[in-house]
Amino acid sequence: MSIDIHDGRTNDLYNTITKCEDINDMRIFLDQYNEYFINWKAFINYLLDSGGYTYTKFARLCGISRNTVISWCEKGKIPRSREKFIRIGFAVNMSLNDMNSFLQRYGKYPRLSAKNIEDAVTIFSLCNHLDYDQCMELKEHFSSILCDVIKNRKSAINKEFIYFSTGQLELELISIKTLLSFEQFVEKNAKTFANSYVKLLDFIDSYIKLNTVDPHKTSGTLNAFLENHIDNHAVVAGFNTMISKLRCYGTVPSRVSLIALGIHFGMSGDDISTMLSLAGMEPLCAKDKLESIVIFAVEYITIRNPGIEFSNALLLKQYTQNPEMKAKCEILLNQFEMTDYQFEHDTDLFEYITDTLFNIDSDITDELLYLLGKSQ
């Protein structure tokens, strides 16, 4: 079954957003292009209709209740876990590429990663046309190895900075046709699994240092930074737990949490998108209503205060251990040197974004505002 995940127009929408001159223009944009935004209810109904599935049959294929399917199709409720999206993908026989697009676009979750042992099992299963139950049996078969990976991750993380090409690893994985070959693949890449998402951690850790550096004392901590910026202790604790789980278990934070963290850190739109990409997610998406608001606000401030990008690149180059990121910062810094920028504006990025979210009257902004410590 061929699945139409992407239907174009994203670049056109992004270009239109960046031309908005104020919040009123943004409101007009949201109304005018409402039909082009991501619509889960329409897509899940498309899956059922194109596959000829009844609610009952689809529920059985996904291993869930019929009422859950009805809530998706008639009320537009979105599945609350990445695993639910994976089950749907197996149910409609998605290809690996379609599954990745589905996870990123509609679930807002990371794509399947060949560097993650559980995802590697899922990739092997999809490429060899196994069903969901068979995939779960394989994960159980490798459960002891998974425990070893977590143990090794705790001892290895931050001690060395190892790069593995995800693309090459995935190419090798999708070519595997037998369980024996897959077992050999897992054994050979145990160290890779233990160091999954090391680039994402390096990027976040660099921004922690960037935001907590003090010339008069040693660098501060994420907790100290957050407590200085957020009054809600539950939100602070949530961010600390999120980073701890990423560090110890390779658990990728939710998309909206990463976006909120990027805003707290004063990231440019490009850097937020870089962080999302390192997490295996799509960059900021103009077809998502909430993210289109964030794109507008960040672009508005960055254009008027290019010093934000300059200072971030200058410090990020100093703190990152990622040679690719250092090179990217160097290119950006050279562009600034060759251009006569006038740093005349001094508008606070965080305050402008939160003010914009407040002034766009929509329920979609509630979760992000809460994570920014600015609940309505």
C-alpha positions as CSV (number, residue, x, y, z in Angstrom):
1,M,0.0,0.0,0.0
2,S,1.5,3.3,-1.1
3,I,1.0,6.0,1.6
4,D,0.9,9.7,0.8
5,I,2.5,11.2,3.9
6,H,3.8,14.5,2.4
7,D,1.6,16.5,0.0
8,G,4.0,19.4,-0.7
9,R,3.5,23.2,0.0
10,T,5.7,23.2,3.1
11,N,8.4,25.4,1.6
12,D,5.8,27.8,0.2
13,L,4.1,28.1,3.6
14,Y,7.5,28.7,5.2
15,N,8.3,31.5,2.8
16,T,4.9,33.1,3.4
17,I,5.4,33.0,7.2
18,T,8.8,34.7,7.0
19,K,7.1,37.6,5.1
20,C,4.7,38.3,7.9
21,E,5.5,41.7,9.4
22,D,3.5,41.5,12.6
23,I,1.1,39.4,14.7
24,N,-1.9,40.6,12.6
25,D,-0.2,39.3,9.5
26,M,0.3,36.0,11.3
27,R,-3.3,35.7,12.3
28,I,-4.3,36.3,8.6
29,F,-1.9,33.6,7.5
30,L,-3.3,31.0,10.0
31,D,-6.8,31.7,8.7
32,Q,-6.0,31.8,5.1
33,Y,-4.0,28.6,5.0
34,N,-5.9,26.6,7.5
35,E,-6.7,23.8,5.1
36,Y,-3.0,23.1,4.5
37,F,-2.1,22.4,8.1
38,I,-1.4,18.9,9.3
39,N,-4.8,17.1,9.9
40,W,-4.6,13.8,11.8
41,K,-8.3,13.1,11.6
42,A,-8.3,13.4,7.8
43,F,-5.1,11.3,7.5
44,I,-6.3,8.4,9.7
45,N,-9.6,8.3,7.8
46,Y,-7.6,8.3,4.5
47,L,-5.7,5.2,5.8
48,L,-8.9,3.3,6.6
49,D,-10.7,4.3,3.4
50,S,-7.8,3.6,1.0
51,G,-7.2,0.2,2.6
52,G,-10.9,-0.7,2.8
53,Y,-10.7,-1.2,6.6
54,T,-13.7,-1.2,8.9
55,Y,-13.2,0.2,12.4
56,T,-13.4,-3.4,13.8
57,K,-10.8,-4.8,11.3
58,F,-8.4,-1.9,11.8
59,A,-8.7,-2.2,15.6
60,R,-7.9,-5.9,15.3
61,L,-4.9,-5.2,13.1
62,C,-3.5,-2.6,15.5
63,G,-4.3,-4.7,18.6
64,I,-6.4,-2.0,20.2
65,S,-10.1,-1.4,20.9
66,R,-12.7,-0.4,18.3
67,N,-13.6,2.6,20.5
68,T,-10.0,3.8,20.2
69,V,-10.1,3.7,16.4
70,I,-13.5,5.6,16.5
71,S,-11.9,8.3,18.7
72,W,-9.2,8.7,16.1
73,C,-11.4,8.8,13.1
74,E,-14.5,10.7,14.4
75,K,-13.0,12.9,17.2
76,G,-9.6,13.4,15.8
77,K,-7.8,12.2,19.0
78,I,-4.1,11.5,18.4
79,P,-2.4,8.4,19.7
80,R,-0.4,9.1,22.8
81,S,2.7,7.0,22.2
82,R,5.3,6.4,19.5
83,E,4.5,2.7,19.8
84,K,0.9,3.2,18.8
85,F,2.0,5.0,15.6
86,I,4.4,2.1,14.9
87,R,1.5,-0.4,15.3
88,I,-0.6,1.6,12.8
89,G,2.3,1.5,10.4
90,F,2.6,-2.2,10.7
91,A,-1.1,-2.6,10.3
92,V,-1.2,-0.9,6.9
93,N,2.1,-2.4,5.7
94,M,4.1,0.8,5.6
95,S,7.5,0.8,4.0
96,L,10.4,2.0,6.1
97,N,10.4,5.4,4.5
98,D,6.7,5.8,5.0
99,M,7.0,4.7,8.6
100,N,9.7,7.3,9.3
101,S,7.7,10.1,7.6
102,F,4.6,9.0,9.5
103,L,6.4,9.1,12.9
104,Q,7.9,12.5,12.2
105,R,5.0,14.3,10.5
106,Y,1.9,13.0,12.4
107,G,3.4,11.6,15.6
108,K,6.1,14.2,16.0
109,Y,8.4,11.5,17.1
110,P,11.9,10.5,16.0
111,R,12.3,8.5,12.9
112,L,13.5,4.9,13.4
113,S,17.2,4.9,14.1
114,A,19.6,2.2,13.2
115,K,21.7,3.3,16.2
116,N,18.9,2.3,18.6
117,I,18.6,-1.4,19.2
118,E,14.8,-1.4,19.6
119,D,14.4,0.7,16.4
120,A,17.0,-1.6,14.7
121,V,14.7,-4.6,15.4
122,T,11.7,-2.6,14.0
123,I,13.7,-1.7,10.8
124,F,14.7,-5.3,10.3
125,S,11.1,-6.4,10.8
126,L,9.7,-3.9,8.3
127,C,12.3,-4.6,5.7
128,N,11.7,-8.3,5.9
129,H,7.9,-8.0,5.9
130,L,7.3,-9.3,9.5
131,D,4.2,-8.3,11.3
132,Y,4.0,-6.4,14.6
133,D,3.8,-9.5,16.8
134,Q,6.8,-11.0,15.2
135,C,8.7,-7.8,15.7
136,M,7.7,-7.9,19.4
137,E,9.0,-11.5,19.7
138,L,12.4,-10.3,18.3
139,K,12.5,-7.5,20.8
140,E,11.9,-10.0,23.6
141,H,14.7,-12.2,22.1
142,F,17.1,-9.3,22.3
143,S,15.9,-8.0,25.7
144,S,19.0,-9.1,27.6
145,I,21.2,-7.3,25.0
146,L,19.1,-4.2,25.5
147,C,19.8,-4.3,29.3
148,D,23.5,-4.5,28.5
149,V,23.3,-1.6,26.1
150,I,21.7,0.6,28.9
151,K,24.4,-0.5,31.4
152,N,27.1,0.2,28.9
153,R,25.5,3.6,28.0
154,K,25.6,4.7,31.6
155,S,29.3,4.0,31.9
156,A,30.3,5.2,28.4
157,I,28.4,8.4,27.9
158,N,30.5,11.6,28.0
159,K,33.7,9.6,28.3
160,E,34.3,9.6,24.6
161,F,32.8,11.2,21.6
162,I,32.3,8.6,18.9
163,Y,30.7,9.2,15.6
164,F,28.9,6.5,13.6
165,S,27.3,7.2,10.2
166,T,23.6,6.6,10.7
167,G,23.1,6.4,6.9
168,Q,25.8,3.7,6.4
169,L,24.5,1.8,9.4
170,E,20.9,1.9,8.0
171,L,22.1,0.8,4.6
172,E,23.8,-2.2,6.1
173,L,20.7,-3.0,8.3
174,I,18.1,-2.9,5.5
175,S,20.2,-5.3,3.4
176,I,20.1,-8.0,6.2
177,K,17.7,-10.9,5.3
178,T,18.3,-13.5,8.0
179,L,18.0,-13.5,11.8
180,L,21.6,-14.9,12.1
181,S,23.0,-11.9,10.1
182,F,20.9,-9.6,12.2
183,E,22.3,-11.1,15.4
184,Q,25.8,-10.6,14.1
185,F,24.9,-7.0,13.2
186,V,23.7,-6.3,16.8
187,E,26.8,-7.9,18.3
188,K,29.1,-5.9,16.1
189,N,27.4,-2.6,16.8
190,A,26.9,-2.9,20.6
191,K,29.1,0.2,21.2
192,T,27.1,2.2,18.7
193,F,23.8,1.4,20.5
194,A,25.3,2.5,23.8
195,N,26.3,5.9,22.2
196,S,23.0,6.6,20.4
197,Y,22.0,10.3,20.3
198,V,25.5,11.4,21.4
199,K,25.3,14.3,18.9
200,L,22.0,15.5,20.4
201,L,23.4,15.3,23.9
202,D,26.5,17.2,22.8
203,F,24.3,19.9,21.2
204,I,22.2,20.3,24.3
205,D,25.1,20.2,26.7
206,S,26.9,22.9,24.6
207,Y,23.8,25.1,25.0
208,I,23.7,24.4,28.7
209,K,27.3,25.7,28.9
210,L,26.5,28.6,26.6
211,N,23.7,29.7,28.9
212,T,25.4,29.1,32.2
213,V,28.9,30.3,31.6
214,D,30.2,32.8,34.2
215,P,33.7,34.2,33.9
216,H,34.0,34.5,37.7
217,K,33.2,30.9,38.5
218,T,32.8,27.4,37.0
219,S,29.9,26.8,34.6
220,G,26.5,26.3,36.2
221,T,24.0,23.6,35.8
222,L,20.8,23.1,33.8
223,N,18.8,23.1,37.0
224,A,20.3,26.4,38.1
225,F,19.6,28.0,34.7
226,L,16.0,26.7,34.6
227,E,15.2,27.8,38.2
228,N,16.4,31.3,37.3
229,H,14.0,31.3,34.3
230,I,11.0,29.3,35.4
231,D,8.9,29.8,38.5
232,N,7.0,26.5,38.1
233,H,9.0,23.8,40.0
234,A,7.1,21.0,38.2
235,V,8.3,22.3,34.8
236,V,11.9,22.6,36.0
237,A,11.8,19.0,37.4
238,G,10.3,17.8,34.1
239,F,13.1,19.3,32.0
240,N,15.7,17.8,34.4
241,T,14.1,14.3,34.2
242,M,13.9,14.7,30.4
243,I,17.6,15.3,30.0
244,S,18.5,12.6,32.6
245,K,16.5,10.0,30.6
246,L,18.2,11.1,27.4
247,R,21.6,10.8,29.0
248,C,21.2,7.5,30.8
249,Y,18.7,5.6,28.6
250,G,18.8,7.3,25.2
251,T,15.1,8.3,25.6
252,V,14.4,11.1,23.2
253,P,12.3,14.0,24.6
254,S,9.0,15.0,23.1
255,R,9.1,17.4,20.2
256,V,7.3,20.2,22.0
257,S,9.7,19.8,25.0
258,L,12.7,20.1,22.7
259,I,11.2,23.2,21.1
260,A,10.5,24.7,24.5
261,L,14.1,24.0,25.7
262,G,15.4,25.7,22.5
263,I,13.4,28.8,23.2
264,H,14.6,28.8,26.9
265,F,18.1,28.6,25.5
266,G,17.6,31.5,23.1
267,M,18.2,29.4,20.0
268,S,17.7,30.7,16.5
269,G,15.1,28.9,14.3
270,D,18.0,27.1,12.5
271,D,19.4,25.8,15.8
272,I,16.0,24.6,17.0
273,S,15.7,22.8,13.7
274,T,19.2,21.4,14.0
275,M,18.4,20.0,17.5
276,L,15.2,18.4,16.2
277,S,17.1,16.8,13.3
278,L,19.7,15.4,15.8
279,A,16.8,13.9,17.7
280,G,15.6,12.2,14.5
281,M,12.7,14.6,13.9
282,E,11.7,16.9,11.2
283,P,12.9,20.5,11.4
284,L,10.4,23.1,12.5
285,C,7.4,22.5,10.2
286,A,5.4,25.3,8.6
287,K,2.5,23.0,8.1
288,D,2.1,22.7,11.9
289,K,0.0,25.5,13.3
290,L,1.9,25.8,16.6
291,E,5.3,25.6,14.9
292,S,4.3,28.1,12.2
293,I,3.8,30.6,15.1
294,V,7.2,29.7,16.5
295,I,8.9,30.1,13.1
296,F,7.3,33.5,12.6
297,A,8.3,34.8,16.1
298,V,11.9,33.5,16.0
299,E,12.5,34.7,12.4
300,Y,11.0,38.1,13.3
301,I,13.4,38.6,16.1
302,T,16.5,37.1,14.4
303,I,16.1,39.3,11.3
304,R,15.9,42.4,13.5
305,N,18.7,41.2,15.8
306,P,21.2,39.0,13.9
307,G,23.5,39.3,16.9
308,I,21.6,36.4,18.3
309,E,22.9,34.0,15.7
310,F,26.4,35.5,15.9
311,S,26.8,35.2,19.6
312,N,25.2,31.7,19.7
313,A,27.6,30.5,16.9
314,L,30.6,32.0,18.6
315,L,29.9,30.3,21.9
316,L,28.6,27.0,20.4
317,K,31.8,26.7,18.5
318,Q,33.7,26.9,21.7
319,Y,31.7,24.4,23.7
320,T,30.7,21.7,21.2
321,Q,32.8,18.5,20.8
322,N,31.2,17.8,17.5
323,P,33.6,18.7,14.6
324,E,30.7,19.0,12.2
325,M,29.0,21.5,14.4
326,K,32.3,23.5,14.8
327,A,32.6,23.7,11.0
328,K,29.0,24.9,10.7
329,C,29.6,27.6,13.3
330,E,32.8,28.7,11.5
331,I,30.9,29.1,8.2
332,L,28.2,31.2,10.0
333,L,30.8,33.4,11.7
334,N,32.6,34.0,8.4
335,Q,29.4,35.1,6.9
336,F,28.9,37.7,9.6
337,E,32.5,39.0,9.1
338,M,31.8,39.5,5.4
339,T,28.5,41.4,6.0
340,D,28.0,44.8,7.5
341,Y,25.4,43.9,10.1
342,Q,23.9,46.7,12.2
343,F,23.0,45.3,15.6
344,E,20.5,48.0,16.5
345,H,17.6,46.1,17.9
346,D,17.6,44.6,21.4
347,T,14.3,42.8,21.6
348,D,14.3,39.8,23.9
349,L,13.7,36.6,21.9
350,F,12.1,34.7,24.8
351,E,9.7,37.5,25.7
352,Y,8.7,38.1,22.1
353,I,7.9,34.4,21.4
354,T,5.8,34.1,24.6
355,D,4.0,37.3,23.9
356,T,3.2,36.1,20.3
357,L,1.9,32.8,21.7
358,F,-0.3,34.7,24.1
359,N,-1.6,37.0,21.4
360,I,-2.5,34.1,19.0
361,D,-5.8,33.0,20.5
362,S,-5.5,29.2,20.2
363,D,-5.7,26.1,22.4
364,I,-2.7,24.8,20.5
365,T,-0.3,27.1,22.4
366,D,-1.3,26.0,25.9
367,E,1.3,23.1,26.2
368,L,4.2,25.1,24.9
369,L,3.3,28.1,27.1
370,Y,3.2,25.8,30.1
371,L,6.7,24.5,29.3
372,L,7.9,28.0,28.9
373,G,6.6,28.8,32.4
374,K,4.0,31.1,31.0
375,S,0.7,29.3,31.5
376,Q,-2.4,31.4,30.6
